[in-house]
């Protein structure tokens, strides 16, 4: 848990000077030091708080059994194509005047859609540039590396660079751009509830790791040194001294900031909001509860911007699709409903956008009792900043013989680029249009960058004006 290259800005220089003046003799009072130092610094440019939460469904969510046609010819096509995997229309939860339906386990999502708090983005996927069926069949289209590979597509969604393999994520790039504009420079802007990840790793930043109980302190601080005063005192002495060796000094500084920042975080969480909303015992819900608690002490921690990461694995349903998919979707639906309610309790629903994605959807056709890896799929976006109650992009025909985007007897070529989704989230978050191309280098392949603006967004699913 650390922030690298922390001396690059005027704000960081002032903070370093303040630290030198105050000294570090009292390692467990960094919260008070931080507040005193922040009062000496120029105010950050952001006047309000915003957070983005990514829930990643790792394994390949069968999103054409999450959002489906419910009536007429589109439903008949769906039923014929999906065969033994099709859900009966009468069991679906209707939206869009019952023309479309949600999986029967997603009653919270149905209600939030009805209340204009949740939207769907259709047939989205990783793309380098737009791809037609003929280009794909002729082998002339530039395609994402490892197109049907879990690992590659999982990474591409995190990096927004499907044409290459890199360890720099787009949330990390965002932190590189604006992380030093947060009042708090002891704790990284990006917070992970699922360990290290590429999504939040930048050239000059990385994530703060925590779990459903709070920050993960280095070397299990409380459980180890908290019960051994001699060892804890030895560590204090080691990390609060000066080193002549540049590398030892840098490492020690990072380690010390991680310890101090983690303790600041834990201290703030002791004053977190006591939610009336009950969260279920599943770890996904517990992670969302911790995110809600963190947001509730945003002011104490002096954060104006944060990005959270939660990974929910196990979605590779080559077998037992119908039963397993229902169980997994019910977990997601519960967590989103609980998080929705908790954010409203603390008046932060308009300030937090949650998006739910998977590395790819699954083939429309059955393999017998499940289905295999595919490409384009449907995703969810929830929050008060979302133009909810609508579907964005183009929901494709699911007829096997007439869809111009369908290949391999059930794989859909996406016609909405993941870059378009990410760019609009970044615009809502406060990233200027002029900086979007540095975060999403392929964005110009899908949009005229000269005309892109808050009044002319990539898709229109966020409230940007």
KAJOFEN-V482173 format. One record per residue. N is the residue number from 0. PHI is phi in degrees with one decimal (* if undefined). OMEGA is omega in radians with two decimals (none if undefined). Layout:
n: <N | N>
phi: <PHI | PHI>
omega: <OMEGA | OMEGA>
//
This chain:
n: <0 | 1 | 2 | 3 | 4 | 5 | 6 | 7 | 8 | 9 | 10 | 11 | 12 | 13 | 14 | 15 | 16 | 17 | 18 | 19 | 20 | 21 | 22 | 23 | 24 | 25 | 26 | 27 | 28 | 29 | 30 | 31 | 32 | 33 | 34 | 35 | 36 | 37 | 38 | 39 | 40 | 41 | 42 | 43 | 44 | 45 | 46 | 47 | 48 | 49 | 50 | 51 | 52 | 53 | 54 | 55 | 56 | 57 | 58 | 59 | 60 | 61 | 62 | 63 | 64 | 65 | 66 | 67 | 68 | 69 | 70 | 71 | 72 | 73 | 74 | 75 | 76 | 77 | 78 | 79 | 80 | 81 | 82 | 83 | 84 | 85 | 86 | 87 | 88 | 89 | 90 | 91 | 92 | 93 | 94 | 95 | 96 | 97 | 98 | 99 | 100 | 101 | 102 | 103 | 104 | 105 | 106 | 107 | 108 | 109 | 110 | 111 | 112 | 113 | 114 | 115 | 116 | 117 | 118 | 119 | 120 | 121 | 122 | 123 | 124 | 125 | 126 | 127 | 128 | 129 | 130 | 131 | 132 | 133 | 134 | 135 | 136 | 137 | 138 | 139 | 140 | 141 | 142 | 143 | 144 | 145 | 146 | 147 | 148 | 149 | 150 | 151 | 152 | 153 | 154 | 155 | 156 | 157 | 158 | 159 | 160 | 161 | 162 | 163 | 164 | 165 | 166 | 167 | 168 | 169 | 170 | 171 | 172 | 173 | 174 | 175 | 176 | 177 | 178 | 179 | 180 | 181 | 182 | 183 | 184 | 185 | 186 | 187 | 188 | 189 | 190 | 191 | 192 | 193 | 194 | 195 | 196 | 197 | 198 | 199 | 200 | 201 | 202 | 203 | 204 | 205 | 206 | 207 | 208 | 209 | 210 | 211 | 212 | 213 | 214 | 215 | 216 | 217 | 218 | 219 | 220 | 221 | 222 | 223 | 224 | 225 | 226 | 227 | 228 | 229 | 230 | 231 | 232 | 233 | 234 | 235 | 236 | 237 | 238 | 239 | 240 | 241 | 242 | 243 | 244 | 245 | 246 | 247 | 248 | 249 | 250 | 251 | 252 | 253 | 254 | 255 | 256 | 257 | 258 | 259 | 260 | 261 | 262 | 263 | 264 | 265 | 266 | 267 | 268 | 269 | 270 | 271 | 272 | 273 | 274 | 275 | 276 | 277 | 278 | 279 | 280 | 281 | 282 | 283 | 284 | 285 | 286 | 287 | 288 | 289 | 290 | 291 | 292 | 293 | 294 | 295 | 296 | 297 | 298 | 299 | 300 | 301 | 302 | 303 | 304 | 305 | 306 | 307 | 308 | 309 | 310 | 311 | 312 | 313 | 314 | 315 | 316 | 317 | 318 | 319 | 320 | 321 | 322 | 323 | 324 | 325 | 326 | 327 | 328 | 329 | 330 | 331 | 332 | 333 | 334 | 335 | 336 | 337 | 338 | 339 | 340 | 341 | 342 | 343 | 344 | 345 | 346 | 347 | 348 | 349 | 350 | 351 | 352 | 353 | 354 | 355 | 356 | 357 | 358 | 359 | 360 | 361 | 362 | 363 | 364 | 365 | 366 | 367 | 368 | 369 | 370 | 371 | 372 | 373 | 374 | 375 | 376 | 377 | 378 | 379 | 380 | 381 | 382 | 383 | 384 | 385 | 386 | 387 | 388 | 389 | 390 | 391 | 392 | 393 | 394 | 395 | 396 | 397 | 398 | 399 | 400 | 401 | 402 | 403 | 404 | 405 | 406 | 407 | 408 | 409 | 410 | 411 | 412 | 413 | 414 | 415 | 416 | 417 | 418 | 419 | 420 | 421 | 422 | 423 | 424 | 425 | 426 | 427 | 428 | 429 | 430 | 431 | 432 | 433 | 434 | 435 | 436 | 437 | 438 | 439 | 440 | 441 | 442 | 443 | 444 | 445 | 446 | 447 | 448 | 449 | 450 | 451 | 452 | 453 | 454 | 455 | 456 | 457 | 458 | 459 | 460 | 461 | 462 | 463 | 464>
phi: <* | -161.7 | -125.8 | -90.7 | 48.8 | -83.9 | -104.6 | -84.1 | -115.8 | -61.3 | -60.1 | -67.9 | -62.9 | -63.3 | -65.0 | -61.8 | -63.3 | -63.1 | -63.7 | -64.5 | -68.7 | -80.6 | 81.0 | -126.0 | -73.6 | -116.5 | -66.0 | -102.4 | -118.2 | -69.8 | -62.6 | -67.3 | -61.1 | -61.8 | -64.7 | -64.4 | -67.5 | -63.0 | -68.4 | -87.8 | -99.6 | -60.4 | -66.7 | -61.7 | -70.9 | -83.1 | -96.0 | -127.8 | -101.8 | -142.4 | -138.2 | -115.9 | -121.1 | -106.4 | -106.2 | -101.7 | -91.6 | -84.6 | 131.6 | 105.7 | -71.8 | -76.0 | -76.5 | -89.5 | -115.8 | -100.4 | -131.3 | -139.6 | -63.4 | -117.5 | -148.4 | 65.9 | -60.8 | -57.8 | -69.1 | -60.5 | -63.9 | -57.5 | -63.4 | -69.7 | -71.7 | -82.9 | 47.2 | -73.2 | -97.2 | -70.1 | -95.8 | -63.7 | -55.3 | -66.5 | -87.3 | -68.6 | -94.7 | -72.7 | -136.8 | 51.6 | 54.8 | 68.2 | -74.8 | -125.5 | -135.7 | -103.8 | -54.8 | -56.8 | -85.7 | -111.9 | -68.7 | -64.5 | -63.4 | -60.0 | -65.3 | -66.2 | -63.6 | -61.3 | -85.7 | 62.6 | -110.0 | -144.6 | -131.7 | -115.9 | -115.3 | -99.8 | 45.7 | -99.8 | -173.3 | -74.0 | -142.0 | -89.6 | -155.9 | -56.0 | -129.0 | -95.1 | -61.0 | -65.6 | -60.6 | -63.3 | -66.6 | -80.8 | 71.3 | -107.6 | -89.2 | -72.3 | -110.7 | -57.3 | -61.9 | 56.5 | -51.7 | -107.9 | -89.8 | -54.7 | -61.6 | -64.5 | -69.5 | -58.1 | -70.3 | -62.9 | -63.6 | -80.1 | -99.3 | 60.3 | -134.4 | -71.3 | -88.9 | -149.4 | -110.6 | -144.5 | -106.6 | -105.0 | -95.0 | -74.5 | -69.1 | -64.6 | -63.8 | -62.4 | -63.5 | -60.4 | -72.6 | -126.5 | -58.6 | -78.0 | -91.9 | -71.7 | -65.2 | -90.9 | -112.5 | -89.2 | -119.8 | -59.9 | -64.9 | -87.9 | -125.0 | -108.9 | -97.4 | -134.1 | 75.6 | -63.9 | -154.4 | -77.0 | -47.6 | -101.3 | -96.8 | -115.8 | -68.7 | -128.6 | -152.9 | -148.3 | -87.7 | -93.6 | -87.9 | -148.3 | -130.2 | -68.7 | -101.1 | 128.4 | -60.1 | -92.8 | -78.0 | -57.2 | 55.4 | 53.4 | -48.8 | -65.5 | -74.7 | -103.6 | -75.3 | -64.1 | -114.1 | -141.6 | -56.9 | -66.5 | -67.4 | -65.7 | -63.0 | -63.5 | -66.4 | -55.6 | -62.7 | -71.0 | -89.0 | -114.6 | -134.8 | -94.8 | -122.8 | -71.1 | -70.5 | -60.7 | -70.8 | -64.2 | -64.5 | -66.0 | -60.5 | -63.6 | -63.0 | -63.6 | -63.4 | -63.7 | -63.5 | -63.8 | -64.2 | -63.0 | -63.2 | -62.9 | -70.2 | -58.5 | -61.2 | -62.4 | -62.7 | -65.3 | -66.4 | -64.7 | -105.4 | -68.4 | -67.1 | -92.0 | -72.8 | -76.6 | -63.9 | -82.4 | -99.9 | -69.2 | -81.7 | -65.8 | -62.0 | -65.6 | -62.3 | -63.6 | -65.6 | -68.2 | -63.8 | -65.8 | -62.2 | -61.3 | -64.0 | -62.2 | -63.7 | -66.9 | -110.4 | -54.7 | -66.7 | -62.1 | -84.4 | 60.3 | -111.3 | -105.2 | -141.2 | -146.7 | -128.4 | -113.6 | -130.2 | -132.6 | -111.5 | -120.4 | -90.4 | 102.9 | -94.2 | -86.2 | -90.6 | -72.7 | -144.1 | 51.6 | -60.4 | -60.4 | -73.7 | -67.2 | -62.4 | -61.1 | -63.0 | -70.1 | -65.0 | -65.7 | -64.8 | -62.9 | -61.5 | -63.3 | -62.1 | -66.0 | -62.9 | -65.8 | -64.1 | -54.4 | -64.9 | -64.7 | -64.0 | -67.4 | -58.7 | -100.0 | 68.9 | -116.6 | -62.0 | -73.7 | -101.7 | -128.8 | -116.7 | -111.0 | -121.6 | -120.6 | -135.1 | -141.9 | -65.0 | -164.4 | -86.4 | -117.7 | -59.3 | -69.5 | -88.9 | -79.6 | -98.6 | 131.1 | -139.0 | -161.4 | -155.4 | -110.0 | -65.6 | -136.8 | -143.0 | -65.6 | -153.2 | -102.3 | -134.3 | -115.4 | -135.5 | -129.9 | 151.2 | -70.4 | -88.5 | -94.0 | -77.9 | -79.2 | 72.6 | -143.0 | -113.8 | -116.5 | 80.1 | -119.2 | -73.5 | -79.7 | -65.7 | -102.4 | -76.2 | -64.5 | -97.9 | -129.3 | -88.4 | -72.0 | -110.6 | -101.2 | -132.3 | 53.5 | 54.4 | 140.3 | -102.2 | -97.3 | -72.8 | -67.0 | -114.0 | -118.6 | -76.9 | -57.0 | -58.8 | -64.6 | -65.3 | -61.7 | -62.8 | -69.0 | -60.4 | -65.6 | -63.2 | -61.6 | -71.2 | 115.7 | -78.9 | -63.0 | -56.2 | -64.6 | -96.7 | -61.0 | -68.1 | -75.0 | -89.5 | -125.2 | -59.8 | -91.4 | -59.7 | -66.4 | -76.0 | -117.9 | -141.3 | -75.1 | -65.0 | -72.9 | -102.6 | -68.9 | -161.2 | -63.7 | -89.5 | -135.8 | -78.8 | -58.2 | -130.0 | 96.4 | -86.2 | -111.2 | -84.9 | -104.5 | -113.5>
omega: <-3.03 | 3.10 | -3.07 | 3.08 | -2.96 | -3.12 | -2.96 | -3.05 | 3.09 | 3.13 | 3.14 | 3.13 | 3.11 | 3.13 | 3.12 | 3.12 | 3.13 | 3.12 | 3.14 | 3.14 | -3.07 | -3.11 | -3.09 | -3.08 | -3.11 | -2.97 | -3.05 | 3.09 | -3.04 | 3.10 | 3.13 | 3.08 | -3.09 | -3.13 | 3.12 | -3.13 | -3.11 | 3.13 | 3.13 | -2.98 | 3.07 | -3.14 | 3.08 | -3.09 | 3.14 | -3.13 | 3.14 | -3.11 | 3.01 | 3.10 | 3.01 | 3.09 | 3.06 | 2.97 | -3.08 | 3.12 | -2.95 | 3.12 | 3.12 | 3.14 | 3.06 | -2.97 | 3.01 | 2.83 | 3.00 | 3.11 | -2.95 | 2.94 | -3.07 | -3.05 | 3.02 | -3.13 | 3.11 | 3.10 | 3.11 | 3.09 | 3.10 | -3.09 | -3.13 | -3.09 | -3.07 | 3.08 | -3.04 | 3.09 | -3.08 | 3.05 | -3.11 | -3.10 | -3.09 | -3.14 | -3.10 | 3.06 | -2.95 | 2.94 | 3.12 | 3.13 | 3.10 | 3.03 | 3.09 | 3.13 | 3.05 | 3.07 | -3.08 | -3.11 | -2.97 | -3.13 | 3.08 | 3.12 | 3.10 | -3.12 | 3.14 | 3.07 | 3.12 | -3.13 | 3.12 | -3.14 | -3.09 | 3.13 | 3.06 | 3.04 | -2.90 | 3.05 | 3.12 | 3.12 | 3.12 | 3.13 | 2.98 | 3.03 | -3.14 | -3.07 | 3.03 | 3.12 | -3.12 | 3.07 | 3.14 | -3.11 | 3.13 | 3.13 | -3.10 | -3.10 | 3.02 | -3.03 | 3.05 | 3.08 | 3.10 | -2.91 | -3.08 | 3.14 | 3.08 | -3.02 | -3.10 | -3.09 | 3.03 | 3.13 | -3.11 | 3.08 | -3.13 | -3.02 | -3.01 | 3.09 | -3.04 | 3.13 | -3.11 | 3.06 | -3.06 | 3.11 | 3.11 | -3.11 | -3.08 | 3.02 | 3.04 | 3.09 | 3.10 | 3.10 | 3.08 | -3.10 | -2.94 | -3.08 | -3.11 | 3.07 | 2.98 | 3.08 | -3.11 | 3.11 | 3.08 | -3.07 | -3.13 | 3.11 | -3.09 | -3.09 | -3.14 | 2.99 | -3.08 | 3.04 | -3.13 | -3.13 | 3.10 | -3.07 | -3.00 | -3.10 | -3.14 | 3.10 | -3.08 | -3.07 | 3.04 | -3.01 | 2.91 | -3.10 | 3.06 | 3.05 | -3.05 | 3.08 | 3.14 | -3.09 | 3.05 | -3.08 | 3.14 | 3.08 | 3.07 | -2.96 | -3.03 | -3.06 | -3.07 | -3.07 | 3.11 | -3.14 | 3.14 | -3.04 | -3.10 | 3.14 | 3.13 | 3.11 | 3.11 | 3.12 | 3.09 | -3.13 | -3.08 | -3.04 | 3.12 | 3.04 | 3.13 | 3.12 | 3.10 | -3.14 | -3.05 | -3.08 | 3.09 | 3.13 | 3.14 | 3.13 | -3.12 | 3.12 | 3.12 | -3.12 | -3.13 | 3.13 | 3.12 | 3.12 | -3.12 | 3.14 | 3.12 | 3.11 | 3.03 | -3.13 | -3.14 | 3.14 | 3.13 | -3.10 | 3.07 | 3.11 | -3.10 | -3.05 | 3.09 | -2.99 | 2.97 | 3.11 | 3.08 | 3.06 | -3.14 | -3.09 | 3.13 | -3.04 | 3.10 | 3.08 | 3.13 | 3.08 | 3.12 | 3.06 | 3.12 | 3.07 | 3.12 | 3.10 | 3.12 | 3.13 | -3.12 | 3.11 | -3.13 | -3.12 | 3.11 | -3.13 | 3.10 | 3.05 | 3.03 | -3.13 | 3.04 | 3.03 | -3.09 | -3.09 | 3.05 | 3.10 | 3.10 | -3.05 | 3.04 | -3.03 | -3.09 | -2.95 | 3.02 | -3.10 | 3.10 | -3.04 | -2.99 | -3.11 | -3.11 | -3.13 | 3.11 | 3.14 | -3.10 | 3.13 | 3.13 | 3.07 | 3.13 | -3.10 | 3.12 | -3.10 | 3.14 | 3.12 | 3.13 | -3.14 | 3.08 | -3.11 | -3.12 | 3.14 | 3.09 | 3.12 | -3.09 | 3.08 | -3.08 | -3.06 | -3.14 | -3.01 | -3.05 | 3.07 | 3.13 | 3.06 | -3.02 | -3.06 | 3.04 | -3.04 | 3.02 | 2.98 | -3.07 | -3.12 | 3.14 | -3.08 | -3.09 | 3.00 | -3.12 | 3.12 | -3.14 | 3.13 | -2.94 | -3.02 | 3.09 | -3.00 | -3.04 | -3.14 | -3.11 | -3.12 | -3.13 | 3.02 | -3.05 | 3.03 | 3.11 | 3.09 | -3.11 | 2.96 | -2.98 | -3.12 | -3.11 | 3.04 | -3.07 | -2.99 | -3.10 | 3.03 | -2.99 | 2.91 | 3.13 | 3.08 | -3.05 | -2.97 | -3.04 | -3.08 | -3.12 | 3.14 | -3.02 | 3.11 | 3.06 | 3.05 | 3.05 | 3.09 | -3.13 | 2.98 | -3.12 | 3.02 | 2.94 | -3.11 | 3.05 | 3.10 | -3.14 | 3.11 | -3.09 | -3.10 | 3.14 | 3.03 | -3.14 | 3.10 | 3.10 | -3.09 | 3.11 | 3.10 | 3.13 | 3.11 | -3.12 | 3.14 | -3.05 | -3.05 | 3.11 | 3.11 | -3.10 | -3.00 | -3.12 | -3.03 | 3.14 | 3.07 | -3.09 | -3.08 | 3.01 | -3.04 | 3.14 | -3.10 | -3.13 | -3.11 | 3.10 | 3.08 | 3.09 | -3.05 | -3.13 | -3.06 | 3.11 | -3.07 | 3.11 | 3.07 | -3.02 | -3.11 | none>
//
